Amino acid sequence: MFENTRPRRDVAIIGTGCTKFGELWDKSLRDLVVEAGVKAVEDAGIYGKELQLIVGGNMSGGLFIGQEHTGALFADYLGLNNIPAIRAEAACASSSVALRIGYLAVASGLYDYVAVGGAEKMTDVYGTHATTALASAMDQESEAYCGSTFPGVYALMAKRHMYQYGTTRHQMAMVAVKNHENALHNPIAHFQRKISIEDVISSILVADPLRLLDCSPISDGAAAVILAPAELAKKHTDSPVYIKASAQASDSLALSARRDICTLDATLHAAKHAYQQAKLTPKEIQFAEVHDCFTINELIAYEDLGLCKKGEGGKLMESGQTMLGGKMPINTSGGLKGKGHPVGATGVAQIIELVYQLTGKAGKRQVAGASTGLAHNVGGSGATVAIHILSNKL
Amino acid sequence: MQEYAVPFHWRKFKERYNLIGSKCVHCGKYYYPKRSICPSCRRGGKMEDAKLSGKGKIFTYTVIRVPPSGFKIYSPYVVAIIELDEGCKLVSQVVDVDLDKVEIGMPVKTCFRKIREDDSSGLILYGFKFKPDYGEKSIPSTSN
């Protein structure tokens, strides 16, 4: 079914805008959306009135701030009434799905200028409430019912991965250390703090074997990009970035119902589709942003994206190839672990990191000669996976 | 887990009290919780209710140390994916076991327990959890 999808025309990203990620107590959800949105429009060098559609990712305005109907809210506060506005929701993959909807709208020829983005305000409720909100991405009738938590579900994967493949505590800790190190070079990152292996393995246990520093933080933030057809992109920017692939796949919400506990089948399917669209093999991906909501998931992502064999994610981490300066740097932005994880904003924030890299604007974390990058965004424990491949060449 | 009105839980009582899942008569696969469409056979399959044995092995597990609301008094507690003898997997708590004795492959069987603290409306939830299955010998429970 995947093979038959073909865009009518190519789609480019012509502008980006992102807020700082972190505990932003002085900013509301709508403040964040306006800040990211206005930056993206200014960066694209267009007028708001040229925009024809807004697609905004937001995981749970309802549980985090009691506000649903956030699509129209975003349009309203951006001063973009009365164009259509859609909220996309796929848990932590919400804004990648928003990007994909925007991509489909432009690729189909129906719209020319589309603003896509995502935002989450997670620190307006107390920690327990935020945990409950995040847990709503799990299967309520089985996983939440028996008292599992979101870290708990990833811990089940980690425990089995360690048992089945010999993945070590140390290898998982290396992911957190690497991503914190990368975040030091990213001014928008939630954390600007170097951590050691010792810090990770001595942090408190959340759900065995995962410890506090295996987990991405609860962050506020928003990110937005402006899409346009490739043929109009050069009118607005000298350095457009093209969407070479946009793929998405689904799986069961409950981990227990999956074919394999240690594999995200949705990643396998979305990756296959994405590589086909971009006419690339995994080896040709120079760098990537992958969904490291918990350290184990970065290792699983290496495997499921085809960057190494199944079960060898930990070894790939140890090889140093995924570190900045390595053969295939992963999560140069700091990832969800270091940059922060405002769930509804994360997917588009990953895309913005790719754009920075592909336009040579990544500063101290720049990947030399970057021309093709991949973004991998997971909703829940893998019930939704969205993958985009971007390039600075058409 | 958030709090729900009674029907959310009430309509599940029968299957939760008796561990009733689904079996596809076409492909023979078992599922828990119940499904009305077999994901393998879709309209080519036919689901019927199936009482599950309640016996199986721990496939993977974790110890929840930062519990969600409603589960604080049980913390720390074991949540595991159990592979039942019928071949399907489900997620449940494992009780009556020392935390450091739990391991992948451990035989377990169901037991009927209170699931969570009473919520603010006074609703008490019962259902199954799992405990170690020592076979013929019966060993007195120690915790939870």
Interface residues (C-beta under 8 A of the other chain):
Chain A: T128 T131 T132 A135 S136 Q140 E141 S142 E143 A144 Y145 C146 G147 S148 T149 P151 G152 A155 L156 M157 A158 K159 R160 Y163 I204 L205 V206 A207 D208 P209 L210 S252 A254 L255 S256 A257 I261
Chain B: M1 Q2 K12 Y31 P33 P39 F59 T60 Y61 T62 V63 I64 R65 V66 P67 P68 S69 G70 F71 Y74 Y77 V79 A80 I81 K89 L90 V91 S92 Q93 I104 I115 R116 G127 K129
